[in-house]
Amino acid sequence: MGMPTSPDPQIDAEEILKQILASNLRAYRKRRGISQMELANELELSPAYYGSIERGQQNLQFSTVGRIADAIGVHPLELLSGTTPED
């Protein structure tokens, strides 16, 4: 049995994970009721860099994913799951 293929073979797994993380992060941040600027400051990241994370433009280290998850109060795997949290 082979590996499942993504719906669009032109999109690789890394891009899919970045987009899932970006979407989930945005939803959890909004659920927490804080702005990108506030979360960036809490994480000691520049607002521009944090914004690029939410746009799925950054390759993150696991330690950064962990810090973000801790800051918004979710398990890191929730940020990488294929389902977006309900508002």
C-alpha positions as CSV (number, residue, x, y, z in Angstrom):
1,M,0.0,0.0,0.0
2,G,1.5,3.3,-1.0
3,M,1.5,6.7,0.6
4,P,-1.7,8.8,0.0
5,T,-1.3,11.5,-2.5
6,S,-2.2,15.1,-2.0
7,P,-5.2,16.4,-4.0
8,D,-2.8,18.6,-6.0
9,P,0.5,16.9,-6.9
10,Q,2.1,20.3,-7.5
11,I,1.8,21.2,-3.8
12,D,4.3,19.4,-1.6
13,A,3.8,18.2,2.0
14,E,5.8,21.1,3.4
15,E,3.5,23.7,1.8
16,I,0.5,21.8,3.0
17,L,1.8,21.8,6.6
18,K,2.6,25.5,6.4
19,Q,-0.9,26.3,5.2
20,I,-2.6,24.1,7.9
21,L,-0.5,25.7,10.6
22,A,-1.2,29.2,9.3
23,S,-5.0,28.6,9.2
24,N,-5.2,26.9,12.6
25,L,-2.9,29.5,14.2
26,R,-5.1,32.3,12.9
27,A,-8.3,30.6,14.1
28,Y,-6.9,29.9,17.6
29,R,-5.4,33.4,17.9
30,K,-8.8,34.9,17.0
31,R,-10.6,32.6,19.4
32,R,-8.3,33.9,22.1
33,G,-9.3,37.4,21.1
34,I,-5.8,38.9,20.5
35,S,-4.3,40.6,17.6
36,Q,-1.3,39.5,15.6
37,M,0.7,42.3,17.1
38,E,-0.2,41.3,20.6
39,L,0.8,37.7,20.0
40,A,4.0,38.7,18.2
41,N,4.9,40.8,21.2
42,E,4.1,38.0,23.6
43,L,6.3,35.6,21.6
44,E,9.1,38.3,21.2
45,L,8.8,38.1,17.4
46,S,8.6,41.0,15.0
47,P,5.0,41.6,13.9
48,A,6.1,41.3,10.2
49,Y,7.7,37.8,10.9
50,Y,4.6,36.7,12.9
51,G,2.3,37.9,10.1
52,S,4.3,35.9,7.6
53,I,3.8,32.8,9.8
54,E,0.0,33.3,9.6
55,R,0.3,33.6,5.8
56,G,2.1,30.3,5.6
57,Q,5.4,31.9,4.3
58,Q,7.8,30.6,7.0
59,N,9.4,27.3,7.7
60,L,9.3,27.0,11.5
61,Q,11.5,25.1,13.9
62,F,9.6,22.7,16.2
63,S,10.7,24.9,19.1
64,T,8.9,27.9,17.6
65,V,5.8,25.8,17.0
66,G,5.9,24.8,20.6
67,R,6.3,28.3,21.9
68,I,3.4,29.5,19.8
69,A,1.2,26.6,21.0
70,D,2.1,27.4,24.6
71,A,1.3,31.1,24.1
72,I,-2.2,30.4,22.7
73,G,-2.9,27.5,25.1
74,V,-3.1,24.6,22.7
75,H,-1.2,21.3,22.1
76,P,1.3,21.7,19.2
77,L,-0.4,18.9,17.3
78,E,-3.6,20.9,17.2
79,L,-1.8,23.5,15.2
80,L,-0.7,20.8,12.7
81,S,-4.0,18.9,12.5
82,G,-5.8,18.9,9.2
83,T,-8.9,20.4,10.8
84,T,-9.4,24.0,11.5
85,P,-10.9,24.8,14.9
86,E,-14.5,26.0,14.9
87,D,-15.0,29.7,15.8
